[in-house]
Amino acid sequence: MTIVALQTNELKHGLKTRHVTMISIGGVIGAGLFIGSGTIIDSAGPGAILSYIIAGLMIVLIMRMLGEMAVVNPDSGSFSTYAHQAFGPWAGYTIGWLYWFNWVIIIAIETTLLGTMIHDWFPGIPMWAASLSFPILMTITNIYSVKAYGEFEYWLAFMKVAAIVIFLFLGAAMIFGLVPGFDSPGLSNITGAEGFLPKGFLPVLLSVIFITFSLSGSEVAAIAAGESENPEKNIIRAINSVVWRLLLFFVGSVTVLVLVIPQGAEDLLKTPYASVFDMAGLPAAGQIMNIVIFTSLLSVLNSGLYTSSRMLYSLSKKGDAPKILSRVNKRGIPIWALMASVFFAYVFTTFKFVSPDKLFAFLANSSGGVTMIMYIFIAFSHLYLRKKTEKENPGTLKVKMWLFPYLTYATIAVLFIIFVAQAFIDSMRLQFFLTTLLTILVIGSYFLFYHKKNVIAAEQEGKFKNIHVKEGGGM
């Protein structure tokens, strides 16, 4: 009976070190970087480099905290499990369901963007038909085995990384005047008449808020490491690599954009990476970047199905979701959790076509601030669990947050400032209030539907332990 339980309820450790490492690298590289960076540069000027440095450092600190907790306890529920351990079932329930909802919305968004690209390339294929086909394709990669997901994601991430590396080498060559037919501007874009901060420092700070929201994805590595062959080793590798990949891929590539594209060139900043390739005289620059963006969208969709299914599985294991969602097939895949995520992704995608400006916009805005709430939960959980671990089992702390607890407190303060700042930014105000309302409703649903059940379960478990102790003493 024990063997059957393990076969039907436990995930398999099928991911290799290279899978987890590349998942962590590719996790933050999405269409937001290839397109959104142009908007940030247009808003903050060359000061966008500072914006990316500040936002990148925030993510580095969050990942360091998450890595410390993940090495002590690798778990597919990741920060949801750690919130549960730190503050009780309500916290794990809240962040787990919010995170799952956020990813399902992201899947719907990526699906429609992919459908739009296919329709643009092949007008004869309806946008809705193309959109609805991609979740099926990604479900196939996820449903076969966790190794199949890891392998597929490895190559998708590899293509994104390769594109960034080529871009960085090309950009450096352009800056140093090594590209024929291109007159290098040198440092004139940041030392010229308009200067490094042409619009002041405020746009730099505001850009940090937008960038921080767009940099989510690194946390997927902590979830995936729980299904790897050596969770502790893989988590440490993923955490250590987050520093250089953020600095190199984000700060490095944005620096290239700032130095190569003239200030105020709004048309070039609409598709900044394609513009740089085009300025270097490379043929079909736009088509090349479209393929890279298409790959990025596929990667996010693939990871979205994986991450949402594992979070749903973890919630079910803790009793915070229907038990059927924690059942796995013979390959160790939480099949019902995966199917549930795909189903709701299809529902939300349908909303995108039926009511894009009302119903879907409402749902998208409701989930928009979840990333920041997730970071806040991670930071508070780390603060509590670090102190607890130092007292009970300090030997397990093989990865430590720097300057604890001071950097953790500072990170919490900045996270709250960023979260509240949404209320004062016109384009983010609705997102702030709807995400706050959604969070309150999720917490309320726990105490309405699950709190009493969990209390009863805890009391029964306590009675069972007492009986077990008495029986053991009698023997």
GUVEX-598370 format. One record per residue (C-alpha): z, x negated, y; residue in three letters. Coordinates in steps of 0.5 Angstrom, whole numbers, padded with zeros to 4 digits, always signed. Layout:
GUVEX-598370
ZXYALA
...
This chain:
GUVEX-598370
+0000+0000+0000MET
+0002-0006+0005THR
-0005-0009+0004ILE
-0009-0002+0005VAL
-0005-0001+0012ALA
-0007-0008+0014LEU
-0014-0007+0012GLN
-0014+0000+0016THR
-0010-0002+0022ASN
-0010-0010+0024GLU
-0016-0013+0028LEU
-0019-0019+0025LYS
-0019-0026+0028HIS
-0026-0028+0028GLY
-0028-0031+0035LEU
-0029-0038+0035LYS
-0026-0043+0041THR
-0033-0043+0044ARG
-0034-0036+0044HIS
-0027-0035+0048VAL
-0029-0041+0053THR
-0036-0038+0054MET
-0033-0031+0055ILE
-0028-0033+0060SER
-0033-0037+0064ILE
-0038-0031+0064GLY
-0033-0026+0065GLY
-0033-0027+0073VAL
-0040-0028+0074ILE
-0044-0022+0075GLY
-0049-0018+0080ALA
-0043-0018+0085GLY
-0044-0026+0086LEU
-0052-0026+0086PHE
-0052-0020+0091ILE
-0045-0019+0094GLY
-0045-0026+0096SER
-0050-0025+0101GLY
-0046-0019+0104THR
-0040-0024+0105ILE
-0044-0029+0108ILE
-0047-0024+0113ASP
-0040-0022+0115SER
-0036-0028+0115ALA
-0042-0033+0117GLY
-0040-0040+0114PRO
-0033-0038+0114GLY
-0035-0035+0107ALA
-0033-0041+0104ILE
-0026-0041+0106LEU
-0026-0033+0104SER
-0028-0035+0097TYR
-0023-0041+0096ILE
-0018-0037+0098ILE
-0020-0031+0093ALA
-0021-0036+0088GLY
-0014-0039+0089LEU
-0011-0032+0088MET
-0015-0031+0081ILE
-0013-0038+0079VAL
-0005-0036+0080LEU
-0006-0029+0077ILE
-0010-0033+0071MET
-0004-0038+0070ARG
+0001-0033+0070MET
-0003-0029+0065LEU
-0004-0035+0061GLY
+0003-0037+0060GLU
+0005-0030+0058MET
-0001-0030+0053ALA
+0001-0036+0050VAL
+0008-0034+0048VAL
+0005-0027+0045ASN
-0003-0027+0044PRO
-0004-0019+0044ASP
-0010-0015+0045SER
-0006-0011+0049GLY
-0005-0017+0054SER
-0002-0015+0061PHE
-0001-0008+0058SER
+0003-0010+0053THR
+0007-0015+0057TYR
+0008-0010+0062ALA
+0011-0006+0057HIS
+0016-0011+0055GLN
+0018-0013+0062ALA
+0019-0006+0065PHE
+0019-0001+0059GLY
+0014+0004+0056PRO
+0012+0007+0062TRP
+0009+0001+0065ALA
+0005-0001+0059GLY
+0002+0006+0059TYR
+0000+0006+0066THR
-0003+0000+0067ILE
-0007+0001+0060GLY
-0010+0007+0061TRP
-0012+0005+0068LEU
-0015-0001+0066TYR
-0019+0003+0060TRP
-0021+0008+0065PHE
-0023+0003+0070ASN
-0028-0001+0065TRP
-0031+0006+0063VAL
-0033+0007+0070ILE
-0036+0000+0070ILE
-0040+0001+0064ILE
-0043+0008+0067ALA
-0044+0004+0073ILE
-0048-0002+0069GLU
-0051+0003+0065THR
-0055+0006+0071THR
-0056+0000+0074LEU
-0060-0003+0068LEU
-0063+0004+0067GLY
-0066+0003+0074THR
-0068-0004+0073MET
-0072-0002+0067ILE
-0075+0004+0071HIS
-0077-0001+0076ASP
-0081-0005+0071TRP
-0084+0000+0067PHE
-0084+0007+0071PRO
-0086+0011+0065GLY
-0079+0010+0062ILE
-0075+0016+0066PRO
-0069+0012+0069MET
-0064+0017+0065TRP
-0067+0015+0058ALA
-0067+0008+0060ALA
-0059+0008+0062SER
-0057+0012+0056LEU
-0060+0007+0051SER
-0056+0001+0053PHE
-0049+0003+0051PRO
-0052+0005+0044ILE
-0055-0002+0044LEU
-0048-0006+0046MET
-0045-0001+0041THR
-0049-0004+0035ILE
-0046-0011+0037THR
-0039-0009+0038ASN
-0039-0005+0032ILE
-0041-0010+0027TYR
-0036-0015+0028SER
-0032-0018+0033VAL
-0036-0025+0032LYS
-0042-0021+0033ALA
-0039-0019+0040TYR
-0037-0026+0041GLY
-0044-0029+0039GLU
-0048-0024+0043PHE
-0043-0025+0049GLU
-0044-0033+0048TYR
-0051-0033+0049TRP
-0051-0028+0055LEU
-0046-0032+0059ALA
-0049-0038+0057PHE
-0056-0035+0061MET
-0052-0034+0067LYS
-0048-0041+0067VAL
-0055-0044+0066ALA
-0058-0040+0072ALA
-0052-0042+0076ILE
-0052-0050+0074VAL
-0060-0050+0076ILE
-0059-0047+0082PHE
-0053-0052+0084LEU
-0058-0058+0082PHE
-0064-0055+0086LEU
-0059-0053+0092GLY
-0056-0060+0092ALA
-0063-0063+0092ALA
-0065-0058+0098MET
-0059-0060+0102ILE
-0061-0068+0101PHE
-0068-0067+0103GLY
-0071-0068+0096LEU
-0075-0062+0095VAL
-0082-0063+0097PRO
-0084-0058+0103GLY
-0077-0056+0105PHE
-0074-0059+0111ASP
-0067-0060+0110SER
-0062-0057+0115PRO
-0057-0062+0113GLY
-0050-0059+0116LEU
-0053-0056+0122SER
-0052-0049+0119ASN
-0044-0050+0120ILE
-0044-0055+0126THR
-0049-0052+0130GLY
-0048-0048+0136ALA
-0045-0042+0133GLU
-0040-0046+0129GLY
-0037-0045+0122PHE
-0033-0039+0125LEU
-0039-0035+0129PRO
-0035-0028+0128LYS
-0028-0031+0128GLY
-0023-0031+0123PHE
-0022-0024+0122LEU
-0028-0023+0118PRO
-0026-0029+0113VAL
-0019-0025+0111LEU
-0023-0018+0110LEU
-0028-0022+0106SER
-0022-0024+0102VAL
-0020-0017+0100ILE
-0027-0015+0098PHE
-0028-0022+0094ILE
-0022-0021+0090THR
-0024-0014+0088PHE
-0030-0017+0085SER
-0027-0023+0081LEU
-0024-0019+0076SER
-0027-0021+0069GLY
-0023-0027+0067SER
-0017-0023+0064GLU
-0022-0021+0058VAL
-0021-0028+0056ALA
-0014-0027+0055ALA
-0015-0020+0051ILE
-0021-0024+0047ALA
-0016-0030+0045ALA
-0012-0025+0041GLY
-0018-0024+0036GLU
-0019-0032+0036SER
-0018-0036+0030GLU
-0013-0040+0034ASN
-0010-0036+0040PRO
-0005-0041+0043GLU
-0011-0046+0043LYS
-0016-0042+0046ASN
-0012-0039+0051ILE
-0010-0045+0054ILE
-0017-0048+0054ARG
-0019-0041+0058ALA
-0014-0042+0063ILE
-0015-0049+0064ASN
-0022-0048+0065SER
-0021-0042+0070VAL
-0020-0047+0076VAL
-0026-0051+0075TRP
-0031-0045+0074ARG
-0029-0041+0080LEU
-0029-0048+0084LEU
-0036-0050+0082LEU
-0039-0043+0081PHE
-0037-0039+0086PHE
-0035-0044+0092VAL
-0040-0049+0090GLY
-0046-0044+0090SER
-0044-0040+0096VAL
-0043-0047+0100THR
-0051-0048+0098VAL
-0053-0041+0100LEU
-0049-0043+0107VAL
-0052-0050+0108LEU
-0059-0048+0106VAL
-0060-0041+0109ILE
-0060-0040+0117PRO
-0055-0036+0120GLN
-0057-0029+0122GLY
-0062-0029+0117ALA
-0060-0022+0114GLU
-0067-0021+0110ASP
-0066-0027+0106LEU
-0058-0026+0105LEU
-0060-0019+0102LYS
-0062-0023+0095THR
-0059-0030+0097PRO
-0060-0033+0090TYR
-0068-0031+0090ALA
-0069-0033+0097SER
-0066-0040+0096VAL
-0071-0041+0090PHE
-0077-0038+0094ASP
-0075-0043+0100MET
-0076-0049+0095ALA
-0083-0046+0093GLY
-0081-0044+0086LEU
-0086-0039+0083PRO
-0084-0032+0081ALA
-0077-0033+0084ALA
-0075-0026+0085GLY
-0077-0024+0078GLN
-0073-0030+0075ILE
-0067-0027+0079MET
-0068-0020+0077ASN
-0068-0023+0069ILE
-0061-0026+0071VAL
-0058-0020+0074ILE
-0061-0016+0068PHE
-0057-0021+0064THR
-0051-0021+0068SER
-0051-0013+0067LEU
-0052-0013+0060LEU
-0046-0018+0059SER
-0041-0014+0063VAL
-0043-0008+0059LEU
-0042-0011+0053ASN
-0035-0014+0055SER
-0034-0007+0058GLY
-0034-0004+0051LEU
-0030-0009+0048TYR
-0025-0009+0053THR
-0024-0002+0053SER
-0024-0001+0046SER
-0018-0006+0045ARG
-0014-0003+0050MET
-0015+0004+0047LEU
-0013+0001+0041TYR
-0007-0003+0043SER
-0005+0004+0047LEU
-0005+0007+0040SER
-0001+0002+0037LYS
+0005+0003+0042LYS
+0004+0011+0041GLY
+0001+0012+0048ASP
-0005+0015+0045ALA
-0007+0019+0039PRO
-0006+0015+0032LYS
-0013+0015+0030ILE
-0015+0011+0035LEU
-0011+0005+0032SER
-0015+0005+0026ARG
-0020+0000+0024VAL
-0026-0001+0019ASN
-0027-0006+0014LYS
-0029-0011+0019ARG
-0023-0010+0023GLY
-0026-0006+0029ILE
-0022-0001+0032PRO
-0028+0004+0031ILE
-0025+0010+0033TRP
-0023+0007+0040ALA
-0030+0004+0041LEU
-0033+0011+0040MET
-0028+0014+0044ALA
-0030+0009+0050SER
-0037+0010+0049VAL
-0037+0018+0049PHE
-0033+0018+0056PHE
-0038+0012+0058ALA
-0044+0017+0057TYR
-0040+0023+0060VAL
-0039+0019+0066PHE
-0046+0016+0066THR
-0048+0024+0066THR
-0044+0025+0072PHE
-0048+0020+0076LYS
-0054+0023+0075PHE
-0052+0030+0076VAL
-0047+0029+0081SER
-0047+0022+0084PRO
-0045+0023+0091ASP
-0039+0028+0089LYS
-0036+0028+0082LEU
-0038+0021+0080PHE
-0036+0018+0087ALA
-0030+0021+0086PHE
-0028+0018+0080LEU
-0031+0011+0082ALA
-0027+0011+0088ASN
-0021+0013+0084SER
-0022+0007+0079SER
-0024+0002+0085GLY
-0017-0001+0086GLY
-0015-0001+0079VAL
-0016-0009+0079THR
-0011-0010+0085MET
-0006-0006+0081ILE
-0007-0010+0075MET
-0006-0016+0078TYR
+0001-0013+0081ILE
+0003-0011+0074PHE
+0001-0018+0071ILE
+0005-0022+0077ALA
+0012-0017+0076PHE
+0011-0018+0069SER
+0011-0025+0069HIS
+0017-0026+0074LEU
+0021-0022+0069TYR
+0019-0025+0062LEU
+0019-0032+0065ARG
+0026-0031+0066LYS
+0028-0028+0060LYS
+0024-0033+0056THR
+0027-0039+0059GLU
+0034-0036+0057LYS
+0032-0034+0050GLU
+0026-0039+0047ASN
+0024-0044+0052PRO
+0020-0048+0047GLY
+0015-0043+0047THR
+0013-0044+0054LEU
+0007-0049+0053LYS
+0003-0046+0059VAL
+0008-0046+0065LYS
+0006-0043+0072MET
+0006-0048+0078TRP
+0012-0048+0083LEU
+0016-0042+0079PHE
+0018-0037+0082PRO
+0016-0039+0089TYR
+0009-0038+0088LEU
+0010-0032+0084THR
+0013-0029+0089TYR
+0008-0031+0094ALA
+0002-0028+0090THR
+0006-0022+0090ILE
+0007-0021+0097ALA
-0001-0023+0098VAL
-0003-0018+0093LEU
+0001-0012+0096PHE
-0002-0014+0103ILE
-0009-0014+0100ILE
-0008-0007+0097PHE
-0005-0004+0103VAL
-0010-0007+0107ALA
-0015-0002+0104GLN
-0012+0004+0108ALA
-0014+0000+0114PHE
-0021-0001+0112ILE
-0026+0005+0113ASP
-0030+0003+0107SER
-0024+0002+0102MET
-0020+0008+0105ARG
-0022+0013+0100LEU
-0021+0008+0095GLN
-0014+0006+0097PHE
-0012+0014+0097PHE
-0015+0016+0091LEU
-0013+0010+0086THR
-0006+0011+0089THR
-0006+0018+0087LEU
-0009+0017+0080LEU
-0003+0012+0079THR
+0002+0017+0081ILE
-0001+0022+0076LEU
-0002+0017+0070VAL
+0006+0015+0071ILE
+0007+0023+0071GLY
+0003+0024+0065SER
+0007+0019+0061TYR
+0014+0022+0063PHE
+0011+0029+0062LEU
+0008+0028+0055PHE
+0010+0021+0052TYR
+0017+0020+0055HIS
+0021+0024+0050LYS
+0017+0023+0044LYS
+0018+0015+0045ASN
+0026+0016+0046VAL
+0026+0020+0040ILE
+0022+0015+0036ALA
+0027+0009+0039ALA
+0033+0013+0037GLU
+0031+0014+0030GLN
+0029+0007+0029GLU
+0036+0005+0032GLY
+0039+0010+0026LYS
+0034+0006+0021PHE
+0037-0001+0023LYS
+0044+0002+0023ASN
+0043+0005+0016ILE
+0040-0002+0014HIS
+0045-0006+0016VAL
+0051-0002+0013LYS
+0047-0002+0006GLU
+0046-0010+0007GLY
+0053-0011+0008GLY
+0055-0006+0002GLY
+0051-0011-0002MET
